[in-house]
Structures are given as C-alpha cells and as structure tokens.
Amino acid sequence: MLRRVVETADQPCLGVSSIYEFGASRPDLKEINAVLATSFRGAVAARVRDAQREGDVAAGLHPEAVAEFLIANIAGIRVAGRGGADRATLTSLADMALRALR
C-alpha cells in the first residue's frame, strides 16, 4: 500500500487536498471525508489484523491505532510528494512508517 502511495505521491489527491485546504470549515466536504475515512480506516485496520496474524505487524499494537498512524503517514507522504520530495525521500518515509510497526 505505501509503495503505491510513494509512486503516486506527486499526483493530486482530492481527499488529502480537501482536508489540507479546507479542514473542517466546509460541512459538505467534512461529511464526505468522514464517510470515506471510516471506510478506509476499517479496510486498513482489517489488513493490519491480517499482517498481525502473518507476523508482519507486532501483535501488541491496536489495529485501529495502526490504521490511524498509517493514514497519517500516507497524508504526509502525499504532501511531501506534492511539495517536490524525491523518490528516495518518499521511500524512506514509507520504510520508517513500516519499521515502526514491527
């Protein structure tokens, strides 16, 4: 998942851009982002549980907290990519996020 984020980090992301630009000031966007965030967070948490069963993520970590951590890192990588960070820097950010989960 993070590899794809790195590969596309220089491309626009409507979700990150709308949150970055408007925050919670626009109720219409806030509602859309909340619905999508709930779905995305649930999907990431499910994958974290799979990774815990496979031994790739530490068993003692709370899957929902890990999902929030990963989503925050995804947003950060996307902002860095849009800001011109090179592929090596973006890859390093993704690698550090994944190392934190072991």
C-alpha positions as CSV (number, residue, x, y, z in Angstrom):
1,M,0.0,0.0,0.0
2,L,2.7,2.5,0.9
3,R,4.7,1.6,-2.2
4,R,1.8,2.8,-4.4
5,V,1.5,6.0,-2.3
6,V,5.2,6.7,-2.9
7,E,4.8,6.0,-6.6
8,T,1.8,8.4,-7.0
9,A,2.8,11.0,-4.3
10,D,3.4,13.7,-6.8
11,Q,-0.1,13.4,-8.2
12,P,-3.1,15.2,-6.8
13,C,-5.2,13.5,-4.1
14,L,-8.6,15.0,-3.7
15,G,-9.1,13.7,-0.2
16,V,-5.8,15.0,1.2
17,S,-6.1,18.2,-0.7
18,S,-9.6,19.0,0.5
19,I,-8.7,18.3,4.1
20,Y,-5.4,20.3,3.8
21,E,-7.2,23.2,2.2
22,F,-10.5,23.4,4.0
23,G,-10.1,21.4,7.2
24,A,-13.5,21.1,8.8
25,S,-14.7,24.6,7.6
26,R,-16.9,23.1,4.9
27,P,-19.6,20.9,6.3
28,D,-20.2,19.3,2.9
29,L,-16.6,18.2,2.5
30,K,-16.3,17.3,6.1
31,E,-19.2,14.9,5.7
32,I,-17.8,13.3,2.6
33,N,-14.4,12.9,4.1
34,A,-15.8,11.4,7.3
35,V,-17.7,8.7,5.4
36,L,-14.7,7.9,3.2
37,A,-12.3,8.0,6.2
38,T,-14.5,5.5,8.1
39,S,-14.5,3.1,5.2
40,F,-10.7,3.5,4.5
41,R,-9.8,3.2,8.2
42,G,-11.8,0.0,8.5
43,A,-10.1,-1.5,5.5
44,V,-6.7,-0.6,6.7
45,A,-7.4,-2.0,10.2
46,A,-8.6,-5.3,8.6
47,R,-5.3,-5.5,6.7
48,V,-3.4,-4.7,9.8
49,R,-5.1,-7.7,11.6
50,D,-4.1,-9.9,8.6
51,A,-0.5,-8.6,8.9
52,Q,-0.5,-9.3,12.6
53,R,-1.6,-12.9,12.0
54,E,1.1,-13.3,9.4
55,G,3.7,-11.9,11.9
56,D,4.5,-8.7,9.8
57,V,3.0,-6.3,12.4
58,A,3.6,-6.5,16.1
59,A,0.7,-8.4,17.8
60,G,0.6,-5.9,20.7
61,L,-0.4,-3.0,18.5
62,H,-4.1,-1.9,18.3
63,P,-5.2,-2.3,14.7
64,E,-7.3,0.8,14.7
65,A,-4.4,2.9,16.1
66,V,-2.1,1.4,13.5
67,A,-4.6,2.3,10.8
68,E,-4.7,5.9,12.0
69,F,-0.9,6.0,12.1
70,L,-0.6,4.7,8.5
71,I,-3.3,7.0,7.2
72,A,-1.5,10.0,8.8
73,N,1.7,8.8,7.1
74,I,0.0,8.4,3.8
75,A,-1.2,12.0,4.0
76,G,2.3,13.2,5.0
77,I,3.9,11.3,2.1
78,R,1.4,12.7,-0.3
79,V,2.0,16.3,0.9
80,A,5.8,15.7,0.7
81,G,5.5,14.4,-2.8
82,R,3.4,17.3,-4.0
83,G,6.0,19.6,-2.4
84,G,8.7,18.0,-4.6
85,A,10.3,15.4,-2.4
86,D,12.3,12.9,-4.4
87,R,11.5,9.2,-4.6
88,A,14.3,8.3,-2.2
89,T,13.0,10.6,0.4
90,L,9.4,9.3,0.0
91,T,10.6,5.7,0.1
92,S,12.5,6.4,3.3
93,L,9.4,7.9,4.9
94,A,7.3,4.8,4.0
95,D,10.1,2.5,5.2
96,M,10.3,4.3,8.6
97,A,6.5,4.0,9.0
98,L,6.6,0.3,8.4
99,R,9.5,-0.3,10.7
100,A,7.6,1.3,13.5
101,L,5.0,-1.5,13.2
102,R,7.4,-4.4,13.9
